[in-house]
Each structure stands twice: as C-alpha cells, then as structure tokens.
Amino acid sequence: MAMEDNNSTSTKLHTYGALPFYQIHFVVKGDGKMFEEMLLARTRKRVKGVLKKSVEDVWWEGGKIVERLNNDSRLKHLLLSVLKGEDDIFIDPVENAVRIYTRFKMESDVTRHLSKEAIEAYNIIAGYVKSIMREFE
C-alpha cells in the first residue's frame, strides 16, 4: 500500500514475507544521507506495569532534530496515546529519502498505527524533517 501527496511525502506499508507482520513507512523525499547526523533519531519511553503496560513518558534521542521533537507538546501528547508496549518510531535518513517508521507489527495492531492520531504524529515529524532539510540545504 502506498499513498502519495504533493508535499514530497508518501506512506508505505511493508510486509514481512508471507507472515501477517507489517511495517509502516512514512517517507520524506530528499537527500537523506546529507542530513544523517542531524536527522537520525528514535523514540524512547518510560513504561509502567508488567502485564498491563502503560506509557508514562516519551522522548526522542538522536541528532539535532530531537530538540525540536522533544519541545513539541502536541507531538508528545499524540505519541503517548499511539505508542503502546513495545512500539517505537524511528527516523532514518537513507540515500534519497528520510524514512519515519515503526517496528514490524502483527496485522491486528496495524490499525492502531494508522489511526488519526498516529497519522497526525507522522505528519508533525515529517514537517520537522522537511524544515531541517530546507534550513541546512
């Protein structure tokens, strides 16, 4: 599945072979390798509970982009509702794009990662990626 828009971003759903596992990729087109040190990042979180886990706090670690991501209270609020259990979001600059993606998820979990809140969070993250790429071109 792929969705494209005019703002040089696209969303892709990758499968893990024939198994019912999927990985969601939100792609920002551009020279990702040029900005690798600034854009490489991932979420970290503090989780409460053993059997019934709940995310108490979420923050970003990585390059220069994390300052902006960590200071966005709306993004943090969205991530607290989207990230559950073992979930994480990664920002990975590659040759001609920057990937924003999750770990592989079972088919039953994919709908949570395609919720309105999740898509809004991916759009906010993509906006910061684009602003850094424009700022340091």
Residue frames as qw, qx, qy, qz and C-alpha x, y, z in Angstrom:
[[0.000, 0.891, 0.454, 0.000, 0.00, 0.00, 0.00],
 [0.426, -0.075, 0.021, 0.901, 1.38, 3.43, -0.87],
 [0.068, 0.904, 0.419, -0.051, -0.15, 6.89, -0.54],
 [0.493, 0.071, 0.094, 0.862, 1.48, 9.98, -2.07],
 [0.048, 0.906, 0.348, -0.237, 0.83, 13.70, -1.83],
 [0.470, 0.813, 0.019, 0.342, 2.27, 16.81, -3.46],
 [0.292, -0.905, 0.274, -0.146, 4.47, 17.69, -0.48],
 [0.461, 0.546, -0.690, 0.115, 7.15, 15.10, -1.29],
 [0.361, -0.284, 0.790, -0.406, 5.97, 12.60, 1.33],
 [0.699, 0.008, -0.561, -0.443, 4.49, 9.15, 0.97],
 [0.617, -0.346, 0.578, -0.407, 3.28, 6.38, 3.25],
 [0.603, 0.270, -0.713, -0.236, 4.15, 2.75, 2.58],
 [0.804, -0.330, 0.357, -0.343, 3.09, -0.46, 4.29],
 [0.370, 0.489, -0.785, -0.087, 5.77, -3.18, 4.03],
 [0.936, -0.224, -0.050, -0.267, 5.06, -6.85, 4.72],
 [0.304, -0.582, 0.753, -0.034, 7.41, -9.35, 6.34],
 [0.013, 0.123, -0.955, -0.268, 7.35, -12.08, 3.70],
 [0.429, -0.307, -0.706, -0.473, 4.22, -14.22, 3.77],
 [0.308, -0.340, -0.734, 0.501, 3.71, -13.72, 7.50],
 [0.102, -0.833, -0.468, -0.276, 0.99, -11.38, 8.82],
 [0.468, -0.590, -0.127, 0.646, 3.52, -8.77, 10.00],
 [0.364, 0.805, 0.258, 0.391, 3.63, -5.22, 8.65],
 [0.456, -0.377, -0.102, 0.800, 5.85, -2.18, 8.98],
 [0.221, 0.915, 0.336, 0.005, 4.59, 1.35, 8.27],
 [0.527, -0.096, 0.146, 0.832, 6.96, 3.74, 6.48],
 [0.166, 0.945, 0.227, -0.165, 6.27, 7.46, 6.14],
 [0.701, 0.063, 0.249, 0.665, 8.79, 8.68, 3.55],
 [0.063, 0.926, 0.012, -0.371, 10.06, 12.24, 3.06],
 [0.796, 0.448, 0.155, 0.377, 11.82, 12.57, -0.29],
 [0.026, 0.963, -0.252, 0.089, 15.17, 14.34, -0.41],
 [0.583, 0.471, -0.586, 0.307, 18.89, 13.73, 0.09],
 [0.774, -0.604, -0.110, -0.155, 18.66, 11.92, 3.42],
 [0.859, -0.060, -0.159, 0.482, 22.33, 10.92, 3.64],
 [0.286, 0.564, -0.096, 0.768, 23.36, 14.59, 3.52],
 [0.385, -0.598, 0.157, -0.685, 21.47, 15.16, 6.80],
 [0.751, -0.129, -0.646, 0.033, 22.18, 11.83, 8.51],
 [0.387, -0.016, -0.597, 0.703, 23.79, 13.21, 11.67],
 [0.224, -0.101, 0.171, -0.954, 21.02, 15.78, 12.14],
 [0.668, -0.073, -0.222, -0.707, 18.01, 13.56, 11.40],
 [0.576, -0.003, -0.816, 0.043, 18.84, 10.08, 12.75],
 [0.313, -0.294, 0.471, -0.771, 16.57, 9.63, 15.79],
 [0.469, -0.248, -0.833, -0.158, 14.26, 7.29, 17.68],
 [0.543, -0.621, -0.019, -0.564, 11.72, 7.39, 20.47],
 [0.320, 0.065, -0.834, 0.446, 12.42, 6.20, 23.99],
 [0.535, -0.530, -0.219, -0.621, 9.81, 5.78, 26.67],
 [0.096, -0.205, 0.801, -0.554, 9.23, 5.05, 30.33],
 [0.601, -0.222, -0.616, -0.459, 6.66, 2.30, 30.80],
 [0.394, -0.295, 0.600, -0.631, 4.69, 1.45, 33.94],
 [0.867, 0.022, 0.245, -0.433, 3.38, -2.03, 34.69],
 [0.298, -0.324, 0.872, 0.216, 4.41, -5.56, 33.79],
 [0.344, 0.330, 0.869, 0.132, 1.34, -7.23, 32.33],
 [0.215, 0.854, 0.464, 0.095, -0.77, -4.19, 31.60],
 [0.504, -0.128, 0.063, 0.852, 1.83, -1.72, 30.37],
 [0.157, 0.936, 0.316, 0.009, 1.15, 1.97, 30.05],
 [0.557, 0.355, -0.017, 0.750, 3.49, 4.61, 28.65],
 [0.347, -0.780, -0.332, 0.402, 4.20, 7.34, 31.24],
 [0.046, -0.839, 0.214, 0.498, 6.71, 9.40, 29.29],
 [0.800, 0.399, 0.312, 0.322, 8.15, 9.53, 25.78],
 [0.088, -0.866, 0.250, 0.424, 11.17, 11.39, 24.42],
 [0.789, 0.603, -0.082, 0.079, 13.47, 11.38, 21.41],
 [0.583, -0.587, 0.399, 0.396, 17.19, 10.52, 21.22],
 [0.739, 0.398, 0.370, 0.398, 19.47, 11.21, 18.29],
 [0.459, 0.236, 0.175, 0.838, 20.61, 14.11, 16.14],
 [0.036, 0.005, -0.094, 0.995, 19.75, 17.80, 16.02],
 [0.400, -0.342, -0.529, -0.666, 16.07, 17.14, 15.20],
 [0.484, -0.394, -0.754, 0.206, 15.40, 15.77, 18.71],
 [0.115, -0.167, -0.327, 0.923, 15.50, 19.27, 20.22],
 [0.372, -0.026, -0.253, -0.893, 12.51, 20.26, 18.12],
 [0.585, -0.216, -0.728, -0.286, 10.67, 16.96, 18.58],
 [0.437, -0.278, -0.707, 0.482, 11.12, 16.96, 22.37],
 [0.005, -0.176, -0.248, 0.953, 9.86, 20.55, 22.63],
 [0.403, -0.141, -0.475, -0.770, 6.59, 19.84, 20.77],
 [0.353, -0.042, 0.710, -0.607, 3.93, 19.21, 23.44],
 [0.768, 0.273, 0.004, -0.580, 1.25, 18.26, 20.88],
 [0.636, 0.384, -0.661, -0.102, 3.53, 15.59, 19.38],
 [0.043, 0.244, -0.862, 0.443, 4.34, 14.24, 22.84],
 [0.581, 0.084, 0.446, -0.676, 0.63, 14.01, 23.68],
 [0.796, 0.350, -0.259, -0.421, -0.04, 12.14, 20.42],
 [0.475, 0.393, -0.782, 0.095, 2.87, 9.75, 20.96],
 [0.250, -0.189, 0.768, -0.559, 1.71, 8.91, 24.49],
 [0.740, 0.202, 0.334, -0.548, -1.57, 7.66, 23.02],
 [0.757, 0.495, -0.339, -0.258, -0.05, 5.98, 19.94],
 [0.385, 0.452, -0.780, 0.198, 2.98, 4.21, 21.44],
 [0.828, -0.380, 0.147, -0.385, 1.99, 1.17, 23.47],
 [0.960, -0.176, 0.204, 0.080, 4.07, -1.69, 24.88],
 [0.705, -0.210, 0.396, 0.549, 6.98, -2.39, 22.55],
 [0.474, 0.799, 0.300, 0.216, 6.21, 0.33, 19.99],
 [0.388, -0.549, 0.150, 0.725, 8.81, 2.81, 18.81],
 [0.531, 0.833, 0.151, -0.003, 9.17, 5.29, 15.97],
 [0.655, -0.281, 0.307, 0.631, 12.44, 5.67, 14.10],
 [0.376, 0.896, -0.060, -0.228, 13.73, 8.44, 11.80],
 [0.739, -0.204, 0.495, 0.409, 16.27, 7.01, 9.37],
 [0.321, 0.781, -0.259, -0.470, 17.91, 9.05, 6.59],
 [0.791, 0.084, 0.543, 0.268, 18.67, 6.89, 3.54],
 [0.485, 0.043, 0.447, 0.751, 20.15, 7.63, 0.09],
 [0.006, -0.263, -0.376, -0.888, 17.33, 9.68, -1.47],
 [0.508, -0.590, -0.383, -0.498, 14.76, 9.94, 1.34],
 [0.102, -0.302, 0.693, -0.647, 14.18, 10.01, 5.08],
 [0.535, -0.293, -0.756, -0.239, 12.13, 7.12, 6.48],
 [0.378, -0.304, 0.481, -0.730, 9.89, 7.54, 9.52],
 [0.679, -0.015, -0.669, -0.303, 8.86, 4.03, 10.53],
 [0.715, -0.457, 0.321, -0.420, 7.74, 1.63, 13.24],
 [0.263, -0.288, 0.921, 0.015, 8.83, -1.87, 14.16],
 [0.359, -0.088, -0.807, -0.460, 7.11, -4.78, 12.42],
 [0.464, -0.047, 0.474, -0.747, 3.58, -5.21, 13.80],
 [0.256, 0.240, 0.936, 0.023, 1.09, -8.02, 13.68],
 [0.034, -0.386, -0.616, -0.686, -1.79, -7.48, 11.30],
 [0.335, -0.716, -0.612, -0.001, -4.19, -6.89, 14.20],
 [0.406, -0.618, -0.180, 0.648, -2.04, -3.98, 15.51],
 [0.366, 0.187, 0.378, 0.829, -1.68, -2.13, 12.20],
 [0.074, -0.765, -0.498, -0.400, -4.98, -0.24, 12.51],
 [0.463, -0.798, -0.199, 0.331, -3.78, 1.45, 15.73],
 [0.475, -0.361, 0.273, 0.755, -0.70, 2.71, 13.85],
 [0.140, 0.310, 0.542, 0.768, -2.90, 4.05, 11.07],
 [0.127, -0.745, -0.602, 0.259, -5.22, 5.90, 13.44],
 [0.153, 0.922, 0.172, 0.311, -5.94, 9.61, 13.04],
 [0.460, -0.862, 0.196, 0.090, -3.60, 10.39, 15.96],
 [0.762, -0.213, 0.425, 0.439, -0.77, 8.28, 14.50],
 [0.535, 0.575, 0.363, 0.502, -1.04, 9.88, 11.07],
 [0.076, -0.979, -0.042, -0.187, -1.05, 13.34, 12.69],
 [0.628, -0.668, 0.310, 0.251, 2.10, 12.42, 14.66],
 [0.726, 0.105, 0.445, 0.515, 3.84, 11.17, 11.48],
 [0.322, 0.811, 0.276, 0.403, 2.88, 14.41, 9.70],
 [0.313, -0.944, 0.109, 0.001, 4.30, 16.53, 12.52],
 [0.717, -0.404, 0.418, 0.384, 7.55, 14.53, 12.48],
 [0.626, 0.414, 0.437, 0.496, 7.74, 14.82, 8.67],
 [0.085, 0.964, 0.143, 0.207, 7.26, 18.58, 8.99],
 [0.468, -0.811, 0.300, 0.185, 10.28, 18.84, 11.28],
 [0.742, -0.038, 0.497, 0.449, 12.32, 16.66, 8.90],
 [0.458, 0.701, 0.360, 0.413, 11.41, 18.93, 5.98],
 [0.120, -0.991, 0.009, -0.063, 12.20, 22.10, 7.93],
 [0.598, -0.603, 0.411, 0.332, 15.69, 20.85, 8.84],
 [0.681, 0.221, 0.513, 0.473, 16.33, 19.75, 5.26],
 [0.272, 0.869, 0.256, 0.326, 15.31, 23.21, 3.99],
 [0.346, -0.931, 0.100, 0.061, 17.22, 25.04, 6.72],
 [0.533, -0.590, 0.519, 0.313, 20.55, 23.26, 6.14],
 [0.800, 0.493, 0.299, 0.163, 20.48, 22.78, 2.34]]
